[in-house]
Amino acid sequence: MANEHILRAFDRDLEAVQAMIMRMGGLVETALADAARALESRDEVLADQVRANDAAIDLLEEQVNTECARLIALRAPMGTDLRTVLSVMKIASNLERCGDYAKNLAKRSKLLADLAPLPEAHGSLKRMSRQVSLLLKDALDAFIARDAGLAAEVRLRDHEVDQMYNAIFRELLTHMLEDSRKITPAMQLHFIAKNIERVGDHATTIAEQVIYMTTGQLPGDARPKVDAVLGQGGQG
């Protein structure tokens, strides 16, 4: 009877931690969407809001880590339960990094406000941001459903983000070579593209943690990556 009570208490505590992860995920998805909107509309007020809201994401990560440490110390979980706790901590860390990238996107969108726009590049960035947001959403959905199949699909789709990043890099390089006045805005847009690509890498890492949590093993094969132009790509 005592063991059953302990198990129920552990399940309740674990559900509370996983609810924190989903709150984090929701805040990160909102931050990325708002940062993309601030970039597109040159909305400095919205960009400032994204930067300010990052503190809530950081606080949630601290709470997740504190609660997971308490669970390990108090409940001494084993097997699947231990894998879940460890995966939750890893996922929280990756979500926090995604939040940092969203904050950086907002920061750079403010720097672009006074620079000449590059409409075609902005359109490409918008499509890339949408693709990365879908990756993150599906990775979090896989976590909720414990769906290793969906997580594996997310992992494979990351190469699409790499392809988009490489295309944007080439596009921006062309702008810089054709008109020296476009070098500064093109460089800022390149940094933005790189940050978006990194979010895709973190979404893929979250998917890999779902696979580990559900199967007990991390994927054994190398993550599919597209060779990046001039070595600018790579795994985050």
N, C-alpha and C positions, 0 to 999 in steps of 0.2 A: 504493500500500500504506500509506504514511504517512497519507494523508488518511482511508483507511478506519479506521485505528487511532484517529485523532483523533475521528472520528464515533462510534465505539463507546465511547470514553472519555466523550464528551459525553452520549451516551444513558445511560450508567451513572450519571453525575453527576446528570442530570435525573431519572432514576428515584428516586435517593436523596432529592432535594429533594421530589418529589411524595409519597414515602412519609412525609416529615415533615409535609406538609399533611394527609395522612390521619390521622396520629397527633394532630395538632392538632384535626382535625374530631371525632375520637372523644372527646377530652378535653372539647371544648366541648359536645358532645351529652350527655355524662355530667354536666357541670356544670349544664346547663339542667334536666335531669331531676331531679338532686338538689336544686337550688334550688326547683323546683316542689314536690317532695316535702317539703322542709323547711318551705315555706310552708303546705302543707296540714296537716301533722302538728304544726306549731309545734316542730320539732326543732332546737333551738339548736346542738346538737353537730354535726349534719349541715350546718347553715348555716355554722358555723365551718370545717368541712372544705372546703366549696365555696370559701370565701374563700382558704384556705391553698393549695388546689390551683391557683389561678389563676396562681401563679408559674411552673408548668410550661408553661402555655400561652404566657406572655410569653417564656420562654426559647426555646421552639420557634420563635416568630416571629423572634427575633433570629438564630437559627441559619439559618432559611430566607433571611432577607435577606442574611446574610453569604455564604452559599453561592451565592445568585443573583448577587450582586455579583462573586464570584470567577469564576463561569461566564461572565459578560459580559466581564470583563477578560481572562480566559485563552482563551476559546473564540471570542469575537466572533461570537455566533450571529446568523443573519439569517433573515428570512422567518418561517415557522411556528415555528421554534425560538426566535426572539427573542420572538415573541408569547407563547409558552408560558411563558418565563421571566418576562416582565413580568406575565402573568396570575397566575402562582403567587405573586409578591410581593403583588399586589393582594388575592388570596384570603386570604393569610396575615394581612394587615392587617385584613380584615373578620372573620376568625375571632377574632383577638385582641380586637376590639371586642365581639364576641358573648360572649367570655369575661368581659370587663369587666361587661357587662350581667348575666350570670349571677351574678357576684360581688356586684353591687349588689342583685339580687333577694334573695340570701341575707342581705345586710346589713339590708334592710328587713323581711325576715321575722322577724328578731330583734326589731326595733322593734315589730312587731305582736303579739309574744308576750304582752304585758301589756294589750292593748287588746281591747275587746269584738269578737267575730267577726261578720262579715256573711256568713252561709252562702251566700246566693244569689250574691253577688259572687265569693266564692271558687270556686264551681262554674263561673262564667263564665270566670274567669281560668284555671282548669284546662283548660277546653276550648280557650281561646285559646293556651295554652302548648303543648298537644298539636299544634295546627295549625301553629304556628311550628316546632316540632321536626320535623314532617314536611317542611316547606318546606326546612329546612336539610339534612335527610337527602337529599332528592331533588336539591338543588343539588350536594351532594358526590357523589352517585351519577352525576349528569350529568358532573361533572368527571372521574371515574374512566373513564367510558365514552366520553368526548368526544361526548356526546349533546346536540346543540344543540336538538333537538326537546323533550327533557325540560326543558332549561334554559328554553326559551320558555314551557313550561307553568308552571314555578315562578314566572316573572315575572308571568304573568297571574293566578295564584292569590293573589298578595300582596294584591289588593283584598279578598279574603275576610277577611284578618287586619284590614284597616282597618275593615271593617264590624263585626267583633267588638269591636274597640277602641271604636268609636263607641257601640255598644250598652252596653258596660261603663261608659263615661263617663256616659251618660245615667242608667244605673242608680245609679251612685254619687252623681250630682248629686241624684237624687230622695231618696236616703237622707239627704244633708246638709241638704236643705230641710225634710224631715219631722221630723228629730230632730237638734238641735245637738250632742248627745252623740256622734253618729256622724261628725262632721266629721273628727276626727283619724284614725280608722282608714280612713275613706273616702278621705282625701287620700293616705295611705300606699298604699292599694290602687290609686289612680289612677297614682301614680308607678311602681308595679310593672307595671301594664297598659301604660304608655308604654314601659317598658324592653323588655317582651315584643314590642311592636309594632316597636320599633327593630331587634330581632333579625331580625324578618321582613324589614325593609328591607335588612339586611346579607346575608341569605340570597339575596335577589333580586339584589343587586349581584354576589354570587358567581356566580349563574346568568348574569348579563350578561357576566361575564368568560369564562365557558365559551363563550358565543356568539361573543365576540370571538376567543378562542383558536382555535375551530374554523372560523370563517368569514372572519376577518380584519376584521370590522366589528362595531361596537357597534350594538345596536338603534337604528334611526333615529326610531322613534315614541316619544312620551312614555310613561313608565311609567304604567299605569292606577292611579289613586288615587281613593279615596272621600273626598269632602269631609268633613272632620272637624268635630265639634261645637265651636263657639266657637274654631276655629282651632287646636285642640289636636293635630291630627294632622300629617302631613307626612312627607317622606322623610328618612331618616337619612343 
